[in-house]
Amino acid sequence: MSIFGALLGAAIDRTDGDSGIKGAIIGASLQKAASALAPIAVTFAIGWAVQKAAGMAWDAFPDIGGDDSASDKARR
């Protein structure tokens, strides 16, 4: 899949008249970095969504008073 990054980088680098080798190397390395970071970003996004949903579910319960009703604001 890094061939696409190399081709794109070479095409961009050739616009100024160079051979495109430097752009191909940069494009391939950026493609590899993006493919390595994509699963981490997806895992972070899913974790954030689960944590947000759990907080909303927790806040959906009615406040019936008790000892920790005053400390509800301190939890946030």
C-alpha positions, 0 to 999 in steps of 0.5 A: 500500500505504500506504493500509492504514497510513493507515487503521490509523493513523486508526483507532487515533487515533480511539479517543481522540476525535480526527479521525484525521488525525494518525494517518493521516499517521503510519500512512502514513509508517510503512508507507512506512518499513517497505516501504523497510526490508524489503528491507534486513532480508531482505538482512541476514538472508540474508547472516548465514545464508550467513556462518553456513553458511560458518563451519560448513562451514569448521569441519566440515573435520578438523584435521590439524595443521600450522603453523596448527593452533595458530592455529585458536582465534585465527581465531574 
